[in-house]
Amino acid sequence: MAAEILAAETLAAETHGEGGGADTHFGFRTVPLGDKQRMVDEVFHSVARRYDLMNDLMSLGLHRVWKDLLVSRLRPPRNERGFRLLDVAGGTGDVSFRTVEAGGPGTSAVVADINGGMLGVGRERAEALGLANRVEFVEANAEQLPFADKSFDAATVAFGIRNVPRMDKALSEMRRVLKPGGRCFVLEFSRVDVPGLDAIYDTYSFKLIPGMGRLVTGDADSYQYLVESIRKFPPPEAFADLMRGAGFQRVAWQPLTGGIVALHSGVRI
């Protein structure tokens, strides 16, 4: 618990700055808060075209299982009842496509992402899947969402919240746009809690994934950042405190695959 409290205090210092500072992390580097978004944008512009393929390679296909579990928790209605999802940092639309396919004709989704390159790939995928009329793509900053209060039934972030410079602001914005009773789900990498698996996971992450990125996308540095950003993400209890601080209630999390990822949840009451 002491380690989790320290992690939360460190996160607060990185997010808001201490003593007049305004620094945060970019992987293992400390950078000015105002620079992080630009640096993250450069990473995702670089990998946008091969992002989905790399997700399959990096996770050995498990990201599909994790996202399917997320959608099963969303429980979009299978009838004509309206259900509107906001998929923050939704990039190429994976979670949104899964949601509208699982739901009935009343289910729709809005993918909000700050990166135009990722959104462009998502729009192409929506057209190819015949879902362009049910999934909308909007270029938007997670820290300042351009949507009305209480306008969505659910909000999700899948493997994107750790790239937001001020996660507390993004969580507050997601709560703002949710209807009362609306649920927020955050799927993100976490802390491996199986003895022995942690060492294997570290070796795979730091030794193999950047090289894989070089072979598939010609860009090892972006994948080195992505691996490092996973290690900088706060442990589950510290992130749960961020969700509570943003106003969510009934906050909980579920570790998956030995703690490699966690599915966090909260409700706007």
BELSULGI-V198285 format. One record per backbone hydrogen bond with DSSP energy under -0.5 kcal/mol. CO is the residue of the C=O (numbers start at 0). NH is the residue of the N-H. If there is no record, write none. Layout:
BEGIN
((CO/NH) (CO/NH))
END
This chain:
BEGIN
((0/4) (1/5) (2/6) (3/7) (4/8) (5/9) (6/10) (7/11) (8/12) (9/13) (10/14) (11/15) (12/16) (17/20) (21/32) (23/30) (25/28) (28/25) (28/30) (30/23) (31/34) (31/35) (32/35) (32/36) (34/38) (35/39) (36/40) (37/41) (38/42) (39/43) (40/44) (41/45) (42/46) (43/47) (46/49) (46/50) (47/50) (49/53) (50/54) (51/55) (52/56) (53/57) (54/58) (55/59) (55/60) (58/61) (60/63) (60/64) (61/65) (62/66) (63/67) (64/68) (65/69) (66/70) (67/71) (68/72) (69/73) (70/74) (76/103) (78/105) (82/84) (82/107) (83/152) (83/153) (84/86) (84/109) (85/87) (85/155) (86/89) (86/111) (87/157) (89/92) (92/96) (93/97) (94/98) (95/99) (96/100) (97/101) (98/102) (103/106) (105/82) (107/84) (108/135) (109/86) (109/111) (110/112) (110/137) (111/88) (111/89) (112/139) (113/115) (114/118) (115/119) (116/120) (117/121) (118/122) (119/123) (120/124) (121/125) (122/126) (123/127) (124/128) (125/129) (125/130) (125/131) (126/129) (130/133) (130/134) (133/108) (135/110) (137/112) (137/139) (140/143) (143/140) (144/146) (147/150) (151/178) (152/182) (153/85) (154/184) (155/87) (156/158) (156/186) (159/162) (160/163) (164/166) (165/169) (166/170) (167/171) (168/172) (169/173) (170/174) (171/175) (172/176) (173/177) (174/177) (175/149) (176/150) (176/151) (178/181) (181/267) (182/154) (183/265) (184/156) (184/186) (185/187) (185/263) (186/158) (187/261) (189/191) (192/194) (193/196) (193/197) (195/199) (196/200) (197/201) (198/202) (199/203) (200/204) (201/205) (202/206) (202/207) (203/207) (203/208) (204/209) (207/211) (208/212) (209/213) (210/214) (211/215) (212/216) (212/217) (212/218) (213/217) (218/222) (219/223) (220/224) (221/225) (222/226) (223/227) (224/228) (225/229) (226/230) (227/231) (228/232) (229/232) (234/238) (235/239) (236/240) (237/241) (238/242) (239/243) (240/244) (241/245) (242/247) (243/246) (248/266) (251/264) (253/262) (255/258) (255/259) (255/260) (256/259) (257/192) (259/189) (260/255) (261/187) (261/263) (262/253) (263/185) (264/251) (265/183) (266/248) (266/268) (267/180))
END
